[in-house]
């Protein structure tokens, strides 16, 4: 039985209309159907990790959530777990023992090896204490690096030693362009993000060769999460990036969509990459909109003697 050109055209148009309809009303495409995942770092509805968890379940995945015991007590993670019908495993991401337990319990709860992991963890005591980059507390710097970057290495190493990730599984960490370019106010978090991206490349080679596991970072636009809002001048950085980017800043929801694609089988040969998700900001030099606001003064960044504070 042969299908006519008119019939083919009808079915193609029908499929396209169905796709657009699903997109319009927010339906899923089952990109993660049957997959198991762990989402680290969901705190509240502003968190990118929170939005990733919601989208992952919408796309058919089964997941567990993990955050620090304090964050679990003080945040809204338990409400998210009830919404998604998934378990929360409290863990300190700087503790190898805790991470081992997260992977062990997640495999037990979900019934098999893990297909995807999100690392959305970052915190700088120096930023919280408003220490400038030329006046860092080095104990605090060590904590910044341990929490925001070394935790990623510990996480991957724990998973690898347990053989917890399925073949062609996907591990993604969230980063920011301050790893490559100096961004005022980002402080020692820039160092942490640079280390984070290096870990993704180094471990991506080993894990890819041995188990076909993908390791990537997504360099997201400035985003008004709880952690992001603590960065000095974040509101102005957000506005500047939005003016500079041809497509504008990528939202937390849009970042979640990108993560889902990276978890899916559509990106099975993408690894060791730092993927910019920033509306084109990373390729810009200067935009007309940014130039239009360039002449504003620097008074708010001066000390009482009129010296500009660059840190």
C-alpha positions in Angstrom: 0.0 0.0 0.0 1.5 3.3 -1.1 1.0 6.6 0.7 0.2 9.6 -1.5 2.0 12.9 -1.4 -1.1 14.5 0.0 -1.3 12.0 2.8 2.3 12.5 3.7 1.9 16.2 3.7 -1.2 15.9 5.9 0.6 13.7 8.5 3.7 16.0 8.5 1.5 19.0 9.1 -0.4 17.2 11.8 2.9 16.2 13.5 4.1 19.8 13.4 0.8 21.2 14.7 0.9 18.6 17.5 4.5 19.6 18.4 3.6 23.3 18.5 0.5 22.6 20.5 2.4 20.6 23.1 5.0 23.3 23.3 2.3 26.0 23.8 0.5 24.2 26.6 3.7 22.9 28.3 3.3 19.2 27.6 6.3 16.9 27.8 8.0 14.9 25.1 9.1 12.0 27.3 12.7 12.8 26.7 13.7 11.2 30.0 11.2 8.4 30.0 12.5 5.5 32.0 15.6 7.4 33.2 16.8 7.8 36.8 18.4 11.0 38.1 19.8 12.8 41.1 19.4 16.6 41.4 21.7 18.3 43.9 21.1 21.8 45.1 17.3 22.5 44.9 16.5 25.0 47.6 13.3 27.0 46.6 11.3 27.8 43.6 13.9 30.3 42.4 16.6 27.6 42.2 17.6 26.4 38.8 17.9 22.9 40.3 14.3 23.1 41.5 13.1 23.9 38.0 15.3 21.1 36.6 13.8 18.6 39.0 10.3 19.6 38.0 11.1 19.4 34.2 12.9 16.0 34.6 9.8 14.5 36.2 7.6 16.1 33.6 9.8 14.4 31.0 9.3 11.0 32.5 12.3 10.6 34.8 12.4 9.2 38.4 14.6 11.3 40.6 16.0 11.8 44.1 16.8 15.2 45.5 19.8 16.1 47.7 20.9 19.1 49.6 22.6 19.9 52.9 20.7 18.9 56.1 20.4 22.6 57.0 19.0 23.5 53.6 16.5 20.6 53.9 15.4 21.9 57.3 15.3 25.5 56.4 14.3 25.4 52.7 11.4 24.1 50.8 12.9 20.9 49.5 10.4 18.7 51.3 7.5 20.5 49.6 9.2 19.8 46.2 9.6 16.1 47.1 5.9 15.9 47.9 5.0 17.6 44.7 7.2 15.3 42.6 6.7 12.2 44.7 10.4 11.7 45.2 12.7 11.2 48.1 15.1 13.7 49.6 18.5 12.5 50.8 20.2 15.1 53.0 23.9 15.2 52.4 26.9 17.5 52.7 28.4 17.6 49.2 31.9 18.2 50.6 31.7 14.8 52.5 32.7 11.8 50.5 30.8 9.5 52.9 27.6 11.5 52.4 28.0 11.4 48.7 28.6 7.7 48.7 25.4 7.3 50.6 23.5 9.5 48.1 24.5 7.3 45.2 23.9 4.0 47.1 20.5 5.0 48.3 19.4 6.6 45.0 20.2 3.3 43.2 18.3 1.4 45.8 15.2 3.8 45.7 15.1 4.2 42.0 15.8 0.5 41.2 19.0 0.7 39.1 21.9 2.8 37.9 21.7 6.5 37.6 21.3 8.1 34.1 21.8 11.8 35.0 23.1 14.0 37.7 22.9 17.8 38.2 25.4 19.6 40.3 23.9 23.0 41.2 26.0 23.9 44.3 27.8 27.1 45.0 28.6 29.3 48.0 31.3 31.7 49.0 31.8 32.8 52.6 33.9 35.7 51.3 31.1 37.0 49.2 28.7 36.6 52.1 31.0 38.5 54.4 31.6 41.2 51.7 35.3 40.6 51.5 36.8 42.0 48.4 39.0 39.9 46.1 42.2 41.7 47.3 41.3 41.0 50.9 40.2 37.4 50.9 40.1 35.2 54.0 42.0 32.1 52.9 40.1 29.7 55.1 36.9 31.0 53.5 38.5 30.6 50.1 39.2 27.0 50.8 35.5 26.6 51.8 34.4 28.3 48.6 36.5 26.0 46.4 35.5 22.9 48.4 31.7 23.6 48.3 31.5 25.1 44.8 34.0 23.0 42.8 35.8 20.2 44.6 32.4 18.8 45.6 31.9 18.1 41.9 35.1 16.0 41.8 34.0 14.2 44.9 30.6 13.6 43.5 31.9 12.1 40.2 34.6 10.1 42.0 32.0 8.6 44.4 29.8 7.7 41.5 32.6 6.1 39.5 33.9 4.0 42.3 30.4 2.6 42.9 29.9 2.2 39.1 26.7 4.1 39.8 26.2 5.8 36.4 24.7 4.0 33.5 26.5 3.9 30.1 26.1 7.2 28.2 24.8 8.7 31.4 25.1 12.5 31.7 26.6 14.6 34.5 26.0 18.4 34.3 27.2 21.2 36.5 26.1 24.8 36.4 28.8 27.5 35.9 29.2 31.1 34.9 31.3 33.1 32.4 33.3 34.7 35.3 35.4 31.5 34.9 36.8 33.0 31.7 36.3 36.8 32.1 36.6 39.1 35.0 33.2 40.1 36.3 33.0 42.8 39.0 31.8 41.5 42.3 32.0 37.8 41.5 35.0 37.5 43.7 36.5 34.0 44.5 33.4 32.3 43.0 35.1 33.0 39.7 38.1 30.9 40.8 35.7 28.1 41.9 33.9 28.1 38.5 37.2 27.9 36.6 38.1 24.9 38.7 34.7 23.4 38.2 35.0 23.6 34.4 38.5 22.0 34.5 37.2 19.1 36.6 34.5 18.5 34.0 37.1 18.2 31.2 39.5 16.1 33.2 36.9 13.7 34.5 35.0 13.7 31.2 38.0 12.1 29.4 38.4 9.3 32.0 34.7 8.6 32.5 34.0 8.8 28.8 36.7 6.3 27.9 35.9 3.8 30.6 32.1 4.0 30.8 30.8 6.4 28.0 29.6 8.8 30.7 29.3 12.4 29.6 30.5 15.3 31.8 29.6 18.9 30.8 29.1 22.3 32.3 26.4 24.8 31.3 27.5 28.5 31.5 24.3 30.2 32.4 23.3 33.9 32.2 23.2 35.9 35.4 20.1 34.5 37.2 18.3 35.9 40.2 18.5 32.8 42.4 19.0 32.9 46.2 22.8 32.3 45.7 23.1 34.7 42.7 21.4 37.5 44.5 24.2 37.5 47.1 26.8 38.6 44.5 27.8 42.3 44.8 26.1 44.4 42.1 24.1 41.4 40.8 21.1 43.5 39.7 23.4 45.7 37.6 25.3 42.7 36.2 21.9 41.1 35.3 20.8 44.3 33.5 24.1 44.7 31.7 24.1 41.1 30.4 20.5 41.5 29.3 21.4 44.6 27.3 24.5 43.0 25.8 22.9 39.7 24.8 21.1 39.6 21.4 18.5 37.2 22.8 18.5 38.7 26.3 19.4 36.7 29.4 18.4 33.0 29.6 15.9 32.5 32.4 16.1 29.7 35.0 13.2 27.9 33.3 15.1 28.0 30.0 18.2 26.7 31.7 16.2 23.8 33.0 15.1 23.0 29.5 18.7 23.0 28.3 19.7 20.6 31.2 16.9 18.2 30.1 18.3 18.1 26.6 21.8 17.4 28.0 20.4 14.6 30.1 18.5 13.1 27.1 19.8 10.6 24.5 19.8 13.5 22.0 23.2 14.6 23.2 25.0 11.2 23.6 28.2 12.4 22.0 28.5 15.7 23.8 31.1 15.7 26.5 33.9 17.7 28.1 32.2 20.9 26.9 31.5 24.2 28.6 28.2 25.1 26.9 27.2 28.8 26.9 23.5 29.4 27.6 23.5 33.1 27.8 21.5 34.6 24.9 24.7 35.3 22.9 26.5 37.3 25.6 29.7 35.2 25.4 30.3 36.3 21.8 29.5 40.0 22.2 32.0 42.9 22.5 29.7 45.9 23.0 26.1 46.4 22.1 24.2 49.6 21.3 22.0 49.2 24.4 25.1 48.8 26.7 26.8 51.8 25.1 23.7 53.9 25.8 24.1 53.4 29.5 27.9 53.6 29.6 28.2 57.3 30.6 26.6 56.8 34.1 28.8 57.8 37.0 30.8 55.7 39.4 29.9 57.6 42.6 28.2 54.6 44.3 31.4 52.6 43.9 33.6 55.2 45.7 34.8 55.2 49.3 34.6 58.3 51.5 37.9 59.6 50.0 36.6 59.4 46.4 38.6 56.3 45.5 36.9 53.7 43.3 36.6 50.3 45.0 37.3 47.8 42.2 36.9 44.6 44.3 
